[in-house]
């Protein structure tokens, strides 16, 4: 069972990839460097405030804008364990899964969770618990193959594992 637990960091509607990782930092693909600038334009202190395992929560259309893979990579490398939102831009959704960042669509959770709430997520069940408020919300659980991609740390690792099994 894959359980994630962390403090919620809340953002609004239409958080685009330029807010997630500003274009001025796209000259690098180094995950550690990208992490330092994650959400910098929304909150200049974001990286210094978060802890490994924390959870990002946003409203509708999270990850809109350009199709850069740097955005979910910056979030994951910063230590965020998952993102919960009302909805995601489709290309961001794909890029997040491809790098092994779990993202959950749950309008109810996105509305009810407040910044600072402690949240537990069961990825296998799609269950989101707001420990602070004593509430439960649901998201469609990932299909098994997507859970395997996320568990492997992303699509490249997943394919490498599958190829090594066949050798």
Phi and psi in radians as a Rosetta constraint file:
Dihedral C 1 N 2 CA 2 C 2 CIRCULARHARMONIC -1.764 0.35
Dihedral N 2 CA 2 C 2 N 3 CIRCULARHARMONIC 1.828 0.35
Dihedral C 2 N 3 CA 3 C 3 CIRCULARHARMONIC -1.900 0.35
Dihedral N 3 CA 3 C 3 N 4 CIRCULARHARMONIC 2.355 0.35
Dihedral C 3 N 4 CA 4 C 4 CIRCULARHARMONIC -2.059 0.35
Dihedral N 4 CA 4 C 4 N 5 CIRCULARHARMONIC 2.529 0.35
Dihedral C 4 N 5 CA 5 C 5 CIRCULARHARMONIC -2.539 0.35
Dihedral N 5 CA 5 C 5 N 6 CIRCULARHARMONIC 2.284 0.35
Dihedral C 5 N 6 CA 6 C 6 CIRCULARHARMONIC -3.043 0.35
Dihedral N 6 CA 6 C 6 N 7 CIRCULARHARMONIC 3.102 0.35
Dihedral C 6 N 7 CA 7 C 7 CIRCULARHARMONIC -1.428 0.35
Dihedral N 7 CA 7 C 7 N 8 CIRCULARHARMONIC 2.445 0.35
Dihedral C 7 N 8 CA 8 C 8 CIRCULARHARMONIC -1.483 0.35
Dihedral N 8 CA 8 C 8 N 9 CIRCULARHARMONIC 2.403 0.35
Dihedral C 8 N 9 CA 9 C 9 CIRCULARHARMONIC -2.095 0.35
Dihedral N 9 CA 9 C 9 N 10 CIRCULARHARMONIC 2.089 0.35
Dihedral C 9 N 10 CA 10 C 10 CIRCULARHARMONIC -1.826 0.35
Dihedral N 10 CA 10 C 10 N 11 CIRCULARHARMONIC 2.386 0.35
Dihedral C 10 N 11 CA 11 C 11 CIRCULARHARMONIC -2.320 0.35
Dihedral N 11 CA 11 C 11 N 12 CIRCULARHARMONIC 2.902 0.35
Dihedral C 11 N 12 CA 12 C 12 CIRCULARHARMONIC -1.644 0.35
Dihedral N 12 CA 12 C 12 N 13 CIRCULARHARMONIC -2.604 0.35
Dihedral C 12 N 13 CA 13 C 13 CIRCULARHARMONIC -1.394 0.35
Dihedral N 13 CA 13 C 13 N 14 CIRCULARHARMONIC 2.705 0.35
Dihedral C 13 N 14 CA 14 C 14 CIRCULARHARMONIC 0.922 0.35
Dihedral N 14 CA 14 C 14 N 15 CIRCULARHARMONIC 0.756 0.35
Dihedral C 14 N 15 CA 15 C 15 CIRCULARHARMONIC -1.295 0.35
Dihedral N 15 CA 15 C 15 N 16 CIRCULARHARMONIC 1.935 0.35
Dihedral C 15 N 16 CA 16 C 16 CIRCULARHARMONIC -1.617 0.35
Dihedral N 16 CA 16 C 16 N 17 CIRCULARHARMONIC 2.971 0.35
Dihedral C 16 N 17 CA 17 C 17 CIRCULARHARMONIC -1.132 0.35
Dihedral N 17 CA 17 C 17 N 18 CIRCULARHARMONIC -0.424 0.35
Dihedral C 17 N 18 CA 18 C 18 CIRCULARHARMONIC -1.245 0.35
Dihedral N 18 CA 18 C 18 N 19 CIRCULARHARMONIC -0.462 0.35
Dihedral C 18 N 19 CA 19 C 19 CIRCULARHARMONIC -1.388 0.35
Dihedral N 19 CA 19 C 19 N 20 CIRCULARHARMONIC -0.708 0.35
Dihedral C 19 N 20 CA 20 C 20 CIRCULARHARMONIC -1.086 0.35
Dihedral N 20 CA 20 C 20 N 21 CIRCULARHARMONIC -0.842 0.35
Dihedral C 20 N 21 CA 21 C 21 CIRCULARHARMONIC -2.474 0.35
Dihedral N 21 CA 21 C 21 N 22 CIRCULARHARMONIC 1.842 0.35
Dihedral C 21 N 22 CA 22 C 22 CIRCULARHARMONIC -0.980 0.35
Dihedral N 22 CA 22 C 22 N 23 CIRCULARHARMONIC 2.507 0.35
Dihedral C 22 N 23 CA 23 C 23 CIRCULARHARMONIC -0.990 0.35
Dihedral N 23 CA 23 C 23 N 24 CIRCULARHARMONIC -0.472 0.35
Dihedral C 23 N 24 CA 24 C 24 CIRCULARHARMONIC -1.133 0.35
Dihedral N 24 CA 24 C 24 N 25 CIRCULARHARMONIC -0.212 0.35
Dihedral C 24 N 25 CA 25 C 25 CIRCULARHARMONIC -1.858 0.35
Dihedral N 25 CA 25 C 25 N 26 CIRCULARHARMONIC 0.170 0.35
Dihedral C 25 N 26 CA 26 C 26 CIRCULARHARMONIC -1.413 0.35
Dihedral N 26 CA 26 C 26 N 27 CIRCULARHARMONIC 0.029 0.35
Dihedral C 26 N 27 CA 27 C 27 CIRCULARHARMONIC -1.329 0.35
Dihedral N 27 CA 27 C 27 N 28 CIRCULARHARMONIC -0.115 0.35
Dihedral C 27 N 28 CA 28 C 28 CIRCULARHARMONIC -2.140 0.35
Dihedral N 28 CA 28 C 28 N 29 CIRCULARHARMONIC 2.654 0.35
Dihedral C 28 N 29 CA 29 C 29 CIRCULARHARMONIC -2.077 0.35
Dihedral N 29 CA 29 C 29 N 30 CIRCULARHARMONIC 0.230 0.35
Dihedral C 29 N 30 CA 30 C 30 CIRCULARHARMONIC -1.213 0.35
Dihedral N 30 CA 30 C 30 N 31 CIRCULARHARMONIC 2.014 0.35
Dihedral C 30 N 31 CA 31 C 31 CIRCULARHARMONIC -0.964 0.35
Dihedral N 31 CA 31 C 31 N 32 CIRCULARHARMONIC -0.686 0.35
Dihedral C 31 N 32 CA 32 C 32 CIRCULARHARMONIC -1.162 0.35
Dihedral N 32 CA 32 C 32 N 33 CIRCULARHARMONIC -0.663 0.35
Dihedral C 32 N 33 CA 33 C 33 CIRCULARHARMONIC -1.226 0.35
Dihedral N 33 CA 33 C 33 N 34 CIRCULARHARMONIC -0.740 0.35
Dihedral C 33 N 34 CA 34 C 34 CIRCULARHARMONIC -1.062 0.35
Dihedral N 34 CA 34 C 34 N 35 CIRCULARHARMONIC -0.712 0.35
Dihedral C 34 N 35 CA 35 C 35 CIRCULARHARMONIC -1.004 0.35
Dihedral N 35 CA 35 C 35 N 36 CIRCULARHARMONIC -0.678 0.35
Dihedral C 35 N 36 CA 36 C 36 CIRCULARHARMONIC -1.083 0.35
Dihedral N 36 CA 36 C 36 N 37 CIRCULARHARMONIC -0.389 0.35
Dihedral C 36 N 37 CA 37 C 37 CIRCULARHARMONIC -1.949 0.35
Dihedral N 37 CA 37 C 37 N 38 CIRCULARHARMONIC 0.135 0.35
Dihedral C 37 N 38 CA 38 C 38 CIRCULARHARMONIC -1.048 0.35
Dihedral N 38 CA 38 C 38 N 39 CIRCULARHARMONIC 2.213 0.35
Dihedral C 38 N 39 CA 39 C 39 CIRCULARHARMONIC 1.064 0.35
Dihedral N 39 CA 39 C 39 N 40 CIRCULARHARMONIC 0.329 0.35
Dihedral C 39 N 40 CA 40 C 40 CIRCULARHARMONIC -1.004 0.35
Dihedral N 40 CA 40 C 40 N 41 CIRCULARHARMONIC -0.683 0.35
Dihedral C 40 N 41 CA 41 C 41 CIRCULARHARMONIC -1.321 0.35
Dihedral N 41 CA 41 C 41 N 42 CIRCULARHARMONIC -0.380 0.35
Dihedral C 41 N 42 CA 42 C 42 CIRCULARHARMONIC -1.483 0.35
Dihedral N 42 CA 42 C 42 N 43 CIRCULARHARMONIC -0.653 0.35
Dihedral C 42 N 43 CA 43 C 43 CIRCULARHARMONIC -2.648 0.35
Dihedral N 43 CA 43 C 43 N 44 CIRCULARHARMONIC 1.737 0.35
Dihedral C 43 N 44 CA 44 C 44 CIRCULARHARMONIC -0.976 0.35
Dihedral N 44 CA 44 C 44 N 45 CIRCULARHARMONIC -0.376 0.35
Dihedral C 44 N 45 CA 45 C 45 CIRCULARHARMONIC -1.738 0.35
Dihedral N 45 CA 45 C 45 N 46 CIRCULARHARMONIC 0.090 0.35
Dihedral C 45 N 46 CA 46 C 46 CIRCULARHARMONIC -0.888 0.35
Dihedral N 46 CA 46 C 46 N 47 CIRCULARHARMONIC -0.931 0.35
Dihedral C 46 N 47 CA 47 C 47 CIRCULARHARMONIC -1.056 0.35
Dihedral N 47 CA 47 C 47 N 48 CIRCULARHARMONIC -0.615 0.35
Dihedral C 47 N 48 CA 48 C 48 CIRCULARHARMONIC -1.362 0.35
Dihedral N 48 CA 48 C 48 N 49 CIRCULARHARMONIC -0.269 0.35
Dihedral C 48 N 49 CA 49 C 49 CIRCULARHARMONIC -1.639 0.35
Dihedral N 49 CA 49 C 49 N 50 CIRCULARHARMONIC -0.461 0.35
Dihedral C 49 N 50 CA 50 C 50 CIRCULARHARMONIC -1.438 0.35
Dihedral N 50 CA 50 C 50 N 51 CIRCULARHARMONIC 2.828 0.35
Dihedral C 50 N 51 CA 51 C 51 CIRCULARHARMONIC -2.234 0.35
Dihedral N 51 CA 51 C 51 N 52 CIRCULARHARMONIC 2.656 0.35
Dihedral C 51 N 52 CA 52 C 52 CIRCULARHARMONIC -0.938 0.35
Dihedral N 52 CA 52 C 52 N 53 CIRCULARHARMONIC 2.288 0.35
Dihedral C 52 N 53 CA 53 C 53 CIRCULARHARMONIC 1.740 0.35
Dihedral N 53 CA 53 C 53 N 54 CIRCULARHARMONIC -0.239 0.35
Dihedral C 53 N 54 CA 54 C 54 CIRCULARHARMONIC -1.045 0.35
Dihedral N 54 CA 54 C 54 N 55 CIRCULARHARMONIC 2.836 0.35
Dihedral C 54 N 55 CA 55 C 55 CIRCULARHARMONIC -2.157 0.35
Dihedral N 55 CA 55 C 55 N 56 CIRCULARHARMONIC 2.322 0.35
Dihedral C 55 N 56 CA 56 C 56 CIRCULARHARMONIC -1.657 0.35
Dihedral N 56 CA 56 C 56 N 57 CIRCULARHARMONIC 2.373 0.35
Dihedral C 56 N 57 CA 57 C 57 CIRCULARHARMONIC -2.223 0.35
Dihedral N 57 CA 57 C 57 N 58 CIRCULARHARMONIC 2.355 0.35
Dihedral C 57 N 58 CA 58 C 58 CIRCULARHARMONIC -2.523 0.35
Dihedral N 58 CA 58 C 58 N 59 CIRCULARHARMONIC 3.027 0.35
Dihedral C 58 N 59 CA 59 C 59 CIRCULARHARMONIC -1.608 0.35
Dihedral N 59 CA 59 C 59 N 60 CIRCULARHARMONIC -2.322 0.35
Dihedral C 59 N 60 CA 60 C 60 CIRCULARHARMONIC -1.495 0.35
Dihedral N 60 CA 60 C 60 N 61 CIRCULARHARMONIC 2.657 0.35
Dihedral C 60 N 61 CA 61 C 61 CIRCULARHARMONIC 1.091 0.35
Dihedral N 61 CA 61 C 61 N 62 CIRCULARHARMONIC 0.675 0.35
Dihedral C 61 N 62 CA 62 C 62 CIRCULARHARMONIC -1.162 0.35
Dihedral N 62 CA 62 C 62 N 63 CIRCULARHARMONIC 2.358 0.35
Dihedral C 62 N 63 CA 63 C 63 CIRCULARHARMONIC 1.485 0.35
Dihedral N 63 CA 63 C 63 N 64 CIRCULARHARMONIC 0.326 0.35
Dihedral C 63 N 64 CA 64 C 64 CIRCULARHARMONIC -1.221 0.35
Dihedral N 64 CA 64 C 64 N 65 CIRCULARHARMONIC 3.000 0.35
Dihedral C 64 N 65 CA 65 C 65 CIRCULARHARMONIC 1.805 0.35
Dihedral N 65 CA 65 C 65 N 66 CIRCULARHARMONIC -2.535 0.35
Dihedral C 65 N 66 CA 66 C 66 CIRCULARHARMONIC -1.225 0.35
Dihedral N 66 CA 66 C 66 N 67 CIRCULARHARMONIC 2.859 0.35
Dihedral C 66 N 67 CA 67 C 67 CIRCULARHARMONIC -1.616 0.35
Dihedral N 67 CA 67 C 67 N 68 CIRCULARHARMONIC 0.399 0.35
Dihedral C 67 N 68 CA 68 C 68 CIRCULARHARMONIC -1.156 0.35
Dihedral N 68 CA 68 C 68 N 69 CIRCULARHARMONIC 2.382 0.35
Dihedral C 68 N 69 CA 69 C 69 CIRCULARHARMONIC -1.309 0.35
Dihedral N 69 CA 69 C 69 N 70 CIRCULARHARMONIC -0.242 0.35
Dihedral C 69 N 70 CA 70 C 70 CIRCULARHARMONIC -1.024 0.35
Dihedral N 70 CA 70 C 70 N 71 CIRCULARHARMONIC -0.562 0.35
Dihedral C 70 N 71 CA 71 C 71 CIRCULARHARMONIC -1.125 0.35
Dihedral N 71 CA 71 C 71 N 72 CIRCULARHARMONIC -1.009 0.35
Dihedral C 71 N 72 CA 72 C 72 CIRCULARHARMONIC -1.150 0.35
Dihedral N 72 CA 72 C 72 N 73 CIRCULARHARMONIC -0.522 0.35
Dihedral C 72 N 73 CA 73 C 73 CIRCULARHARMONIC -1.128 0.35
Dihedral N 73 CA 73 C 73 N 74 CIRCULARHARMONIC -0.715 0.35
Dihedral C 73 N 74 CA 74 C 74 CIRCULARHARMONIC -1.089 0.35
Dihedral N 74 CA 74 C 74 N 75 CIRCULARHARMONIC -0.740 0.35
Dihedral C 74 N 75 CA 75 C 75 CIRCULARHARMONIC -1.105 0.35
Dihedral N 75 CA 75 C 75 N 76 CIRCULARHARMONIC -0.881 0.35
Dihedral C 75 N 76 CA 76 C 76 CIRCULARHARMONIC -1.106 0.35
Dihedral N 76 CA 76 C 76 N 77 CIRCULARHARMONIC -0.761 0.35
Dihedral C 76 N 77 CA 77 C 77 CIRCULARHARMONIC -1.185 0.35
Dihedral N 77 CA 77 C 77 N 78 CIRCULARHARMONIC -0.445 0.35
Dihedral C 77 N 78 CA 78 C 78 CIRCULARHARMONIC -1.260 0.35
Dihedral N 78 CA 78 C 78 N 79 CIRCULARHARMONIC -0.241 0.35
Dihedral C 78 N 79 CA 79 C 79 CIRCULARHARMONIC 1.847 0.35
Dihedral N 79 CA 79 C 79 N 80 CIRCULARHARMONIC 0.013 0.35
Dihedral C 79 N 80 CA 80 C 80 CIRCULARHARMONIC -1.172 0.35
Dihedral N 80 CA 80 C 80 N 81 CIRCULARHARMONIC 2.255 0.35
Dihedral C 80 N 81 CA 81 C 81 CIRCULARHARMONIC -1.465 0.35
Dihedral N 81 CA 81 C 81 N 82 CIRCULARHARMONIC -0.474 0.35
Dihedral C 81 N 82 CA 82 C 82 CIRCULARHARMONIC -2.905 0.35
Dihedral N 82 CA 82 C 82 N 83 CIRCULARHARMONIC 2.891 0.35
Dihedral C 82 N 83 CA 83 C 83 CIRCULARHARMONIC -2.130 0.35
Dihedral N 83 CA 83 C 83 N 84 CIRCULARHARMONIC 2.318 0.35
Dihedral C 83 N 84 CA 84 C 84 CIRCULARHARMONIC -2.012 0.35
Dihedral N 84 CA 84 C 84 N 85 CIRCULARHARMONIC 2.275 0.35
Dihedral C 84 N 85 CA 85 C 85 CIRCULARHARMONIC -2.594 0.35
Dihedral N 85 CA 85 C 85 N 86 CIRCULARHARMONIC 2.868 0.35
Dihedral C 85 N 86 CA 86 C 86 CIRCULARHARMONIC -1.007 0.35
Dihedral N 86 CA 86 C 86 N 87 CIRCULARHARMONIC -0.857 0.35
Dihedral C 86 N 87 CA 87 C 87 CIRCULARHARMONIC -2.779 0.35
Dihedral N 87 CA 87 C 87 N 88 CIRCULARHARMONIC 2.796 0.35
Dihedral C 87 N 88 CA 88 C 88 CIRCULARHARMONIC -2.158 0.35
Dihedral N 88 CA 88 C 88 N 89 CIRCULARHARMONIC 2.601 0.35
Dihedral C 88 N 89 CA 89 C 89 CIRCULARHARMONIC -1.123 0.35
Dihedral N 89 CA 89 C 89 N 90 CIRCULARHARMONIC 2.400 0.35
Dihedral C 89 N 90 CA 90 C 90 CIRCULARHARMONIC -1.019 0.35
Dihedral N 90 CA 90 C 90 N 91 CIRCULARHARMONIC -0.749 0.35
Dihedral C 90 N 91 CA 91 C 91 CIRCULARHARMONIC -1.179 0.35
Dihedral N 91 CA 91 C 91 N 92 CIRCULARHARMONIC -0.630 0.35
Dihedral C 91 N 92 CA 92 C 92 CIRCULARHARMONIC -1.108 0.35
Dihedral N 92 CA 92 C 92 N 93 CIRCULARHARMONIC -0.750 0.35
Dihedral C 92 N 93 CA 93 C 93 CIRCULARHARMONIC -0.958 0.35
Dihedral N 93 CA 93 C 93 N 94 CIRCULARHARMONIC -0.874 0.35
Dihedral C 93 N 94 CA 94 C 94 CIRCULARHARMONIC -1.099 0.35
Dihedral N 94 CA 94 C 94 N 95 CIRCULARHARMONIC -0.802 0.35
Dihedral C 94 N 95 CA 95 C 95 CIRCULARHARMONIC -1.081 0.35
Dihedral N 95 CA 95 C 95 N 96 CIRCULARHARMONIC -0.679 0.35
Dihedral C 95 N 96 CA 96 C 96 CIRCULARHARMONIC -1.098 0.35
Dihedral N 96 CA 96 C 96 N 97 CIRCULARHARMONIC -0.830 0.35
Dihedral C 96 N 97 CA 97 C 97 CIRCULARHARMONIC -1.095 0.35
Dihedral N 97 CA 97 C 97 N 98 CIRCULARHARMONIC -0.733 0.35
Dihedral C 97 N 98 CA 98 C 98 CIRCULARHARMONIC -1.064 0.35
Dihedral N 98 CA 98 C 98 N 99 CIRCULARHARMONIC -0.473 0.35
Dihedral C 98 N 99 CA 99 C 99 CIRCULARHARMONIC -1.785 0.35
Dihedral N 99 CA 99 C 99 N 100 CIRCULARHARMONIC 0.042 0.35
Dihedral C 99 N 100 CA 100 C 100 CIRCULARHARMONIC 1.490 0.35
Dihedral N 100 CA 100 C 100 N 101 CIRCULARHARMONIC 0.449 0.35
Dihedral C 100 N 101 CA 101 C 101 CIRCULARHARMONIC -1.726 0.35
Dihedral N 101 CA 101 C 101 N 102 CIRCULARHARMONIC 1.966 0.35
Dihedral C 101 N 102 CA 102 C 102 CIRCULARHARMONIC -1.193 0.35
Dihedral N 102 CA 102 C 102 N 103 CIRCULARHARMONIC 2.329 0.35
Dihedral C 102 N 103 CA 103 C 103 CIRCULARHARMONIC -2.305 0.35
Dihedral N 103 CA 103 C 103 N 104 CIRCULARHARMONIC 2.363 0.35
Dihedral C 103 N 104 CA 104 C 104 CIRCULARHARMONIC -2.156 0.35
Dihedral N 104 CA 104 C 104 N 105 CIRCULARHARMONIC 2.280 0.35
Dihedral C 104 N 105 CA 105 C 105 CIRCULARHARMONIC -1.629 0.35
Dihedral N 105 CA 105 C 105 N 106 CIRCULARHARMONIC 2.045 0.35
Dihedral C 105 N 106 CA 106 C 106 CIRCULARHARMONIC -2.673 0.35
Dihedral N 106 CA 106 C 106 N 107 CIRCULARHARMONIC 1.637 0.35
Dihedral C 106 N 107 CA 107 C 107 CIRCULARHARMONIC -0.968 0.35
Dihedral N 107 CA 107 C 107 N 108 CIRCULARHARMONIC -0.654 0.35
Dihedral C 107 N 108 CA 108 C 108 CIRCULARHARMONIC -1.112 0.35
Dihedral N 108 CA 108 C 108 N 109 CIRCULARHARMONIC -0.813 0.35
Dihedral C 108 N 109 CA 109 C 109 CIRCULARHARMONIC -1.159 0.35
Dihedral N 109 CA 109 C 109 N 110 CIRCULARHARMONIC -0.731 0.35
Dihedral C 109 N 110 CA 110 C 110 CIRCULARHARMONIC -1.066 0.35
Dihedral N 110 CA 110 C 110 N 111 CIRCULARHARMONIC -0.589 0.35
Dihedral C 110 N 111 CA 111 C 111 CIRCULARHARMONIC -1.319 0.35
Dihedral N 111 CA 111 C 111 N 112 CIRCULARHARMONIC -0.789 0.35
Dihedral C 111 N 112 CA 112 C 112 CIRCULARHARMONIC -1.480 0.35
Dihedral N 112 CA 112 C 112 N 113 CIRCULARHARMONIC -0.536 0.35
Dihedral C 112 N 113 CA 113 C 113 CIRCULARHARMONIC -1.285 0.35
Dihedral N 113 CA 113 C 113 N 114 CIRCULARHARMONIC 2.319 0.35
Dihedral C 113 N 114 CA 114 C 114 CIRCULARHARMONIC -1.871 0.35
Dihedral N 114 CA 114 C 114 N 115 CIRCULARHARMONIC 2.715 0.35
Dihedral C 114 N 115 CA 115 C 115 CIRCULARHARMONIC -1.025 0.35
Dihedral N 115 CA 115 C 115 N 116 CIRCULARHARMONIC 2.349 0.35
Dihedral C 115 N 116 CA 116 C 116 CIRCULARHARMONIC 1.670 0.35
Dihedral N 116 CA 116 C 116 N 117 CIRCULARHARMONIC -0.299 0.35
Dihedral C 116 N 117 CA 117 C 117 CIRCULARHARMONIC -1.094 0.35
Dihedral N 117 CA 117 C 117 N 118 CIRCULARHARMONIC 2.553 0.35
Dihedral C 117 N 118 CA 118 C 118 CIRCULARHARMONIC -1.588 0.35
Dihedral N 118 CA 118 C 118 N 119 CIRCULARHARMONIC 2.253 0.35
Dihedral C 118 N 119 CA 119 C 119 CIRCULARHARMONIC -2.226 0.35
Dihedral N 119 CA 119 C 119 N 120 CIRCULARHARMONIC 2.436 0.35
Dihedral C 119 N 120 CA 120 C 120 CIRCULARHARMONIC -2.091 0.35
Dihedral N 120 CA 120 C 120 N 121 CIRCULARHARMONIC 2.361 0.35
Dihedral C 120 N 121 CA 121 C 121 CIRCULARHARMONIC -2.167 0.35
Dihedral N 121 CA 121 C 121 N 122 CIRCULARHARMONIC 2.246 0.35
Dihedral C 121 N 122 CA 122 C 122 CIRCULARHARMONIC -1.805 0.35
Dihedral N 122 CA 122 C 122 N 123 CIRCULARHARMONIC 1.795 0.35
Dihedral C 122 N 123 CA 123 C 123 CIRCULARHARMONIC -1.134 0.35
Dihedral N 123 CA 123 C 123 N 124 CIRCULARHARMONIC -0.610 0.35
Dihedral C 123 N 124 CA 124 C 124 CIRCULARHARMONIC -1.170 0.35
Dihedral N 124 CA 124 C 124 N 125 CIRCULARHARMONIC -0.616 0.35
Dihedral C 124 N 125 CA 125 C 125 CIRCULARHARMONIC -1.693 0.35
Dihedral N 125 CA 125 C 125 N 126 CIRCULARHARMONIC -0.252 0.35
Dihedral C 125 N 126 CA 126 C 126 CIRCULARHARMONIC 1.247 0.35
Dihedral N 126 CA 126 C 126 N 127 CIRCULARHARMONIC 0.443 0.35
Dihedral C 126 N 127 CA 127 C 127 CIRCULARHARMONIC -1.694 0.35
Dihedral N 127 CA 127 C 127 N 128 CIRCULARHARMONIC 2.251 0.35
Dihedral C 127 N 128 CA 128 C 128 CIRCULARHARMONIC -2.070 0.35
Dihedral N 128 CA 128 C 128 N 129 CIRCULARHARMONIC 2.109 0.35
Dihedral C 128 N 129 CA 129 C 129 CIRCULARHARMONIC -1.954 0.35
Dihedral N 129 CA 129 C 129 N 130 CIRCULARHARMONIC 2.212 0.35
Dihedral C 129 N 130 CA 130 C 130 CIRCULARHARMONIC -1.603 0.35
Dihedral N 130 CA 130 C 130 N 131 CIRCULARHARMONIC 1.721 0.35
Dihedral C 130 N 131 CA 131 C 131 CIRCULARHARMONIC -1.138 0.35
Dihedral N 131 CA 131 C 131 N 132 CIRCULARHARMONIC -0.574 0.35
Dihedral C 131 N 132 CA 132 C 132 CIRCULARHARMONIC -1.157 0.35
Dihedral N 132 CA 132 C 132 N 133 CIRCULARHARMONIC -0.764 0.35
Dihedral C 132 N 133 CA 133 C 133 CIRCULARHARMONIC -1.715 0.35
Dihedral N 133 CA 133 C 133 N 134 CIRCULARHARMONIC -0.105 0.35
Dihedral C 133 N 134 CA 134 C 134 CIRCULARHARMONIC 1.179 0.35
Dihedral N 134 CA 134 C 134 N 135 CIRCULARHARMONIC 0.613 0.35
Dihedral C 134 N 135 CA 135 C 135 CIRCULARHARMONIC -2.049 0.35
Dihedral N 135 CA 135 C 135 N 136 CIRCULARHARMONIC 2.730 0.35
Dihedral C 135 N 136 CA 136 C 136 CIRCULARHARMONIC -2.155 0.35
Dihedral N 136 CA 136 C 136 N 137 CIRCULARHARMONIC 2.506 0.35
Dihedral C 136 N 137 CA 137 C 137 CIRCULARHARMONIC -2.374 0.35
Dihedral N 137 CA 137 C 137 N 138 CIRCULARHARMONIC 2.895 0.35
Dihedral C 137 N 138 CA 138 C 138 CIRCULARHARMONIC -2.286 0.35
Dihedral N 138 CA 138 C 138 N 139 CIRCULARHARMONIC 2.639 0.35
Dihedral C 138 N 139 CA 139 C 139 CIRCULARHARMONIC -2.384 0.35
Dihedral N 139 CA 139 C 139 N 140 CIRCULARHARMONIC 2.635 0.35
Dihedral C 139 N 140 CA 140 C 140 CIRCULARHARMONIC -1.082 0.35
Dihedral N 140 CA 140 C 140 N 141 CIRCULARHARMONIC 2.229 0.35
Dihedral C 140 N 141 CA 141 C 141 CIRCULARHARMONIC -1.168 0.35
Dihedral N 141 CA 141 C 141 N 142 CIRCULARHARMONIC 2.662 0.35
Dihedral C 141 N 142 CA 142 C 142 CIRCULARHARMONIC -1.164 0.35
Dihedral N 142 CA 142 C 142 N 143 CIRCULARHARMONIC 2.520 0.35
Dihedral C 142 N 143 CA 143 C 143 CIRCULARHARMONIC -1.048 0.35
Dihedral N 143 CA 143 C 143 N 144 CIRCULARHARMONIC 2.761 0.35
Dihedral C 143 N 144 CA 144 C 144 CIRCULARHARMONIC -0.959 0.35
Dihedral N 144 CA 144 C 144 N 145 CIRCULARHARMONIC -0.748 0.35
Dihedral C 144 N 145 CA 145 C 145 CIRCULARHARMONIC -1.137 0.35
Dihedral N 145 CA 145 C 145 N 146 CIRCULARHARMONIC -0.585 0.35
Dihedral C 145 N 146 CA 146 C 146 CIRCULARHARMONIC -1.268 0.35
Dihedral N 146 CA 146 C 146 N 147 CIRCULARHARMONIC -0.611 0.35
Dihedral C 146 N 147 CA 147 C 147 CIRCULARHARMONIC -1.079 0.35
Dihedral N 147 CA 147 C 147 N 148 CIRCULARHARMONIC -0.672 0.35
Dihedral C 147 N 148 CA 148 C 148 CIRCULARHARMONIC -1.158 0.35
Dihedral N 148 CA 148 C 148 N 149 CIRCULARHARMONIC -0.685 0.35
Dihedral C 148 N 149 CA 149 C 149 CIRCULARHARMONIC -1.109 0.35
Dihedral N 149 CA 149 C 149 N 150 CIRCULARHARMONIC -0.806 0.35
Dihedral C 149 N 150 CA 150 C 150 CIRCULARHARMONIC -1.106 0.35
Dihedral N 150 CA 150 C 150 N 151 CIRCULARHARMONIC -0.786 0.35
Dihedral C 150 N 151 CA 151 C 151 CIRCULARHARMONIC -1.084 0.35
Dihedral N 151 CA 151 C 151 N 152 CIRCULARHARMONIC -0.575 0.35
Dihedral C 151 N 152 CA 152 C 152 CIRCULARHARMONIC -1.320 0.35
Dihedral N 152 CA 152 C 152 N 153 CIRCULARHARMONIC -0.202 0.35
Dihedral C 152 N 153 CA 153 C 153 CIRCULARHARMONIC 1.619 0.35
Dihedral N 153 CA 153 C 153 N 154 CIRCULARHARMONIC 0.206 0.35
Dihedral C 153 N 154 CA 154 C 154 CIRCULARHARMONIC 2.309 0.35
Dihedral N 154 CA 154 C 154 N 155 CIRCULARHARMONIC 2.989 0.35
Dihedral C 154 N 155 CA 155 C 155 CIRCULARHARMONIC -1.119 0.35
Dihedral N 155 CA 155 C 155 N 156 CIRCULARHARMONIC -0.711 0.35
Dihedral C 155 N 156 CA 156 C 156 CIRCULARHARMONIC -1.098 0.35
Dihedral N 156 CA 156 C 156 N 157 CIRCULARHARMONIC -0.824 0.35
Dihedral C 156 N 157 CA 157 C 157 CIRCULARHARMONIC -1.109 0.35
Dihedral N 157 CA 157 C 157 N 158 CIRCULARHARMONIC -0.673 0.35
Dihedral C 157 N 158 CA 158 C 158 CIRCULARHARMONIC -1.048 0.35
Dihedral N 158 CA 158 C 158 N 159 CIRCULARHARMONIC -0.833 0.35
Dihedral C 158 N 159 CA 159 C 159 CIRCULARHARMONIC -1.131 0.35
Dihedral N 159 CA 159 C 159 N 160 CIRCULARHARMONIC -0.730 0.35
Dihedral C 159 N 160 CA 160 C 160 CIRCULARHARMONIC -1.031 0.35
Dihedral N 160 CA 160 C 160 N 161 CIRCULARHARMONIC -0.754 0.35
Dihedral C 160 N 161 CA 161 C 161 CIRCULARHARMONIC -1.066 0.35
Dihedral N 161 CA 161 C 161 N 162 CIRCULARHARMONIC -0.766 0.35
Dihedral C 161 N 162 CA 162 C 162 CIRCULARHARMONIC -1.139 0.35
Dihedral N 162 CA 162 C 162 N 163 CIRCULARHARMONIC -0.709 0.35
Dihedral C 162 N 163 CA 163 C 163 CIRCULARHARMONIC -1.182 0.35
Dihedral N 163 CA 163 C 163 N 164 CIRCULARHARMONIC -0.662 0.35
Dihedral C 163 N 164 CA 164 C 164 CIRCULARHARMONIC -1.212 0.35
Dihedral N 164 CA 164 C 164 N 165 CIRCULARHARMONIC -0.500 0.35
Dihedral C 164 N 165 CA 165 C 165 CIRCULARHARMONIC -1.193 0.35
Dihedral N 165 CA 165 C 165 N 166 CIRCULARHARMONIC -0.513 0.35
Dihedral C 165 N 166 CA 166 C 166 CIRCULARHARMONIC -1.487 0.35
Dihedral N 166 CA 166 C 166 N 167 CIRCULARHARMONIC -0.218 0.35
